[in-house]
Amino acid sequence: METESTDNRMWTRVSEDGKHAAAGMSLGSGGGTKTGAGGKPQPYGWHGYYGETGGGSSSGQEYRGKVSLPHEVRGTVTPPAQKGTVAPPPPAPLNKGGRVGVSTKNDVPGKQGPDPEALNPEAREQMQSVLDKAPGAQDVNMNSGYRSGEKGPHGEGQAADINRINGQKVSDANNPNVPVEQREVMRERLDEIKAAAEGNENVEAYLGPNGGFFRRADGKIGRSTTPEEDEAHQNHVHITIRKPPLFRQ
């Protein structure tokens, strides 16, 4: 046990083990005092250190107990399954039994792809016939078909636009920035579809990067497309099917 003299009085420090104290001191809070800041008596706490139980601050050593926080047991958290990009359905013929498949992706951001079923039955049948008679075509992408509220063949469910053939962009036909071979392949595919359209009396109009035509009411080929019409169709092919009753089986 240690003793110190302060203010002409004897006081006793509690030993480190907390088992010994001066007479008259309790081992609890306020078991002893010493004159502190402002001349007020300051208590000694359980371990006998000045200011331990409050009432003033000390420039001496500060003891802080180790706080044990409740232990939180966390199990393995299984994150929610991540959603990947949904694969588009494989191209399917517009008409049952058709050879060439047709996908329906709209390349314009935010715009929904066309619904093939929105085309009139005769339009689907004759579109399929044209595509099936183009020997190099395996699949195409229809980026526009029936357009509700629009005047003309698209609004009547009698027209479709095609912007890819066998996965290749129709615009490659006249694109100087792609290899020559790539341009030639697309031009060949387009010429095949145009020839098939010319041979089908139910096709009323064909427009594309390789020119086009309009058919007369008597079924014969009428005028060719204008340069302005060709320019407006550099990145897709437009095909219009003649409406009934002129539709022929």
C-alpha positions as CSV (number, residue, x, y, z in Angstrom):
1,M,0.0,0.0,0.0
2,E,1.3,3.4,-1.0
3,T,0.9,6.7,0.9
4,E,1.3,10.2,-0.3
5,S,1.2,13.5,1.5
6,T,-0.9,16.3,0.0
7,D,-2.4,19.4,1.6
8,N,-0.6,18.4,4.8
9,R,-2.8,15.3,5.0
10,M,-2.1,11.7,4.6
11,W,-4.1,9.8,2.0
12,T,-3.9,6.2,0.8
13,R,-4.0,4.9,-2.7
14,V,-5.8,1.6,-3.2
15,S,-3.5,-1.1,-4.4
16,E,-3.8,-2.4,-7.9
17,D,-5.5,-5.5,-6.8
18,G,-8.2,-3.4,-5.2
19,K,-8.1,-5.3,-1.9
20,H,-6.5,-2.8,0.4
21,A,-7.6,0.7,1.2
22,A,-7.0,3.3,3.9
23,A,-9.2,3.3,7.0
24,G,-12.4,5.1,6.4
25,M,-12.2,4.5,2.6
26,S,-14.7,2.2,1.0
27,L,-13.8,0.3,-2.1
28,G,-16.8,1.5,-3.9
29,S,-17.6,4.8,-5.6
30,G,-16.7,7.8,-3.5
31,G,-14.6,5.7,-1.1
32,G,-12.1,8.5,-0.8
33,T,-11.6,12.1,-1.9
34,K,-8.9,14.6,-2.9
35,T,-9.2,18.3,-3.4
36,G,-9.5,18.8,-7.2
37,A,-10.2,21.6,-9.7
38,G,-12.1,24.5,-8.1
39,G,-11.2,23.4,-4.6
40,K,-13.9,20.7,-4.6
41,P,-13.4,17.2,-3.2
42,Q,-13.0,14.6,-5.9
43,P,-13.8,11.0,-5.4
44,Y,-11.6,7.9,-5.9
45,G,-13.1,5.0,-7.6
46,W,-12.8,1.3,-7.2
47,H,-9.2,1.1,-8.3
48,G,-8.2,4.2,-6.3
49,Y,-7.4,6.5,-9.3
50,Y,-8.3,10.1,-9.1
51,G,-11.4,11.2,-11.1
52,E,-12.3,7.7,-12.0
53,T,-15.9,8.1,-10.9
54,G,-16.4,11.6,-12.4
55,G,-16.4,15.1,-10.8
56,G,-13.2,16.4,-12.6
57,S,-10.5,15.6,-15.0
58,S,-7.0,14.5,-14.3
59,S,-3.8,15.0,-16.1
60,G,-2.6,11.7,-14.9
61,Q,-2.9,8.3,-16.6
62,E,-6.4,7.5,-17.9
63,Y,-7.6,3.9,-17.8
64,R,-10.2,2.8,-20.1
65,G,-11.8,-0.6,-19.9
66,K,-12.1,-2.8,-23.0
67,V,-15.7,-2.8,-24.2
68,S,-17.0,-6.1,-25.4
69,L,-19.7,-5.6,-28.0
70,P,-22.3,-8.3,-28.5
71,H,-21.1,-10.7,-31.0
72,E,-23.2,-10.9,-34.1
73,V,-23.1,-14.1,-36.0
74,R,-23.7,-13.8,-39.6
75,G,-24.3,-16.7,-41.8
76,T,-23.4,-16.9,-45.5
77,V,-25.6,-14.6,-47.4
78,T,-26.7,-15.9,-50.7
79,P,-27.0,-13.0,-53.2
80,P,-30.0,-12.9,-55.5
81,A,-29.6,-14.6,-58.8
82,Q,-28.3,-12.2,-61.4
83,K,-30.4,-11.7,-64.4
84,G,-28.4,-12.1,-67.6
85,T,-29.4,-10.9,-71.0
86,V,-32.3,-12.9,-72.3
87,A,-31.5,-14.5,-75.5
88,P,-33.9,-13.6,-78.3
89,P,-36.0,-16.4,-79.7
90,P,-34.5,-18.0,-82.8
91,P,-35.8,-16.8,-86.2
92,A,-39.0,-18.6,-87.2
93,P,-40.8,-18.5,-90.5
94,L,-43.6,-16.0,-90.9
95,N,-45.7,-18.7,-92.5
96,K,-46.0,-22.3,-91.5
97,G,-43.6,-24.5,-93.5
98,G,-41.5,-21.6,-94.6
99,R,-37.7,-22.1,-95.1
100,V,-36.3,-18.7,-94.2
101,G,-36.6,-17.7,-90.5
102,V,-37.5,-14.2,-89.5
103,S,-36.3,-12.4,-86.3
104,T,-38.0,-9.2,-85.0
105,K,-35.5,-7.0,-83.4
106,N,-35.9,-3.2,-83.6
107,D,-32.5,-1.5,-83.8
108,V,-33.9,1.8,-82.6
109,P,-33.2,2.2,-78.9
110,G,-36.4,2.1,-76.8
111,K,-38.6,0.8,-79.6
112,Q,-40.3,-2.5,-79.4
113,G,-39.7,-5.1,-82.2
114,P,-42.6,-5.7,-84.5
115,D,-45.1,-8.5,-84.0
116,P,-45.2,-10.8,-87.1
117,E,-48.7,-11.9,-86.1
118,A,-49.9,-8.3,-86.6
119,L,-49.3,-8.6,-90.3
120,N,-52.4,-9.8,-92.3
121,P,-52.3,-13.5,-93.1
122,E,-51.9,-13.0,-96.8
123,A,-49.0,-10.5,-96.2
124,R,-47.2,-13.1,-94.0
125,E,-47.7,-15.8,-96.6
126,Q,-46.4,-13.8,-99.6
127,M,-43.5,-12.3,-97.6
128,Q,-42.4,-15.8,-96.8
129,S,-42.8,-16.9,-100.4
130,V,-40.5,-14.0,-101.5
131,L,-37.8,-14.9,-98.9
132,D,-37.9,-18.6,-99.6
133,K,-37.2,-18.0,-103.3
134,A,-34.1,-16.0,-102.5
135,P,-31.6,-19.0,-102.5
136,G,-28.9,-17.3,-100.4
137,A,-31.2,-16.1,-97.6
138,Q,-31.2,-18.3,-94.5
139,D,-32.7,-15.8,-92.0
140,V,-33.6,-12.1,-92.0
141,N,-34.5,-9.5,-89.4
142,M,-37.7,-7.6,-89.7
143,N,-37.3,-4.4,-87.8
144,S,-40.7,-2.9,-88.7
145,G,-44.0,-4.4,-89.7
146,Y,-47.5,-3.3,-88.7
147,R,-47.6,0.3,-87.4
148,S,-50.8,1.2,-85.6
149,G,-52.4,4.5,-86.6
150,E,-50.2,5.0,-89.7
151,K,-51.6,5.6,-93.1
152,G,-50.4,3.4,-95.9
153,P,-49.3,-0.2,-96.2
154,H,-47.6,-0.4,-92.7
155,G,-50.8,0.9,-91.1
156,E,-52.8,-1.7,-93.0
157,G,-50.6,-4.6,-92.0
158,Q,-49.5,-5.2,-95.6
159,A,-45.8,-4.2,-95.4
160,A,-42.5,-5.1,-93.7
161,D,-39.0,-3.7,-93.5
162,I,-35.9,-5.9,-93.4
163,N,-32.6,-4.5,-92.1
164,R,-30.5,-7.7,-91.9
165,I,-30.0,-10.7,-94.1
166,N,-28.1,-13.7,-92.6
167,G,-27.0,-11.4,-89.8
168,Q,-25.4,-8.9,-92.1
169,K,-26.6,-5.3,-92.3
170,V,-28.5,-4.4,-95.5
171,S,-26.7,-1.0,-95.4
172,D,-23.4,-2.9,-96.2
173,A,-24.5,-3.0,-99.8
174,N,-23.4,0.6,-100.5
175,N,-21.2,1.3,-97.5
176,P,-17.6,2.3,-98.6
177,N,-16.3,1.7,-95.1
178,V,-16.7,-2.1,-95.3
179,P,-14.6,-4.5,-97.3
180,V,-15.5,-5.0,-101.0
181,E,-16.3,-8.6,-100.5
182,Q,-18.8,-7.7,-97.7
183,R,-20.5,-5.2,-100.0
184,E,-20.7,-7.8,-102.8
185,V,-22.2,-10.5,-100.6
186,M,-25.0,-8.1,-99.5
187,R,-25.7,-6.9,-103.0
188,E,-26.1,-10.5,-104.2
189,R,-28.5,-11.2,-101.4
190,L,-30.6,-8.1,-102.2
191,D,-30.7,-8.8,-105.9
192,E,-32.0,-12.3,-105.1
193,I,-34.8,-10.9,-103.0
194,K,-35.6,-8.2,-105.5
195,A,-35.9,-10.8,-108.3
196,A,-38.2,-13.0,-106.1
197,A,-40.3,-9.9,-105.5
198,E,-40.6,-9.1,-109.2
199,G,-41.7,-12.6,-109.9
200,N,-44.5,-12.5,-107.3
201,E,-47.6,-10.7,-108.7
202,N,-48.8,-10.2,-105.1
203,V,-45.8,-7.9,-104.3
204,E,-47.0,-4.3,-104.9
205,A,-43.7,-2.6,-104.1
206,Y,-40.1,-3.3,-103.4
207,L,-37.6,-0.6,-102.2
208,G,-34.0,-1.0,-101.1
209,P,-30.4,0.0,-101.5
210,N,-30.4,-1.7,-104.9
211,G,-33.3,0.2,-106.3
212,G,-36.9,-0.9,-106.6
213,F,-40.2,-0.9,-108.4
214,F,-44.0,-0.4,-108.0
215,R,-46.4,-2.8,-109.6
216,R,-49.4,-1.6,-111.7
217,A,-53.0,-2.7,-111.0
218,D,-52.8,-5.2,-113.8
219,G,-50.0,-7.0,-112.1
220,K,-47.2,-5.8,-114.4
221,I,-44.1,-3.9,-113.2
222,G,-44.7,-0.2,-113.3
223,R,-42.3,2.6,-112.6
224,S,-38.9,2.2,-110.9
225,T,-38.1,4.0,-107.6
226,T,-36.7,7.5,-107.7
227,P,-33.2,8.4,-106.4
228,E,-34.9,10.0,-103.4
229,E,-36.8,6.8,-102.6
230,D,-33.6,4.8,-103.0
231,E,-31.7,7.1,-100.6
232,A,-34.5,6.7,-98.0
233,H,-34.0,2.9,-98.1
234,Q,-30.2,2.5,-97.9
235,N,-30.4,0.6,-94.6
236,H,-33.4,-1.6,-95.2
237,V,-35.7,-3.3,-97.7
238,H,-39.3,-2.4,-97.8
239,I,-41.8,-4.9,-99.3
240,T,-45.5,-4.2,-99.7
241,I,-48.0,-7.0,-100.4
242,R,-51.1,-6.2,-102.5
243,K,-54.3,-6.1,-100.5
244,P,-57.3,-8.4,-101.3
245,P,-59.3,-8.8,-103.4
246,L,-56.4,-8.5,-105.8
247,F,-54.6,-11.0,-103.6
248,R,-54.1,-14.2,-105.5
249,Q,-53.6,-17.7,-104.0
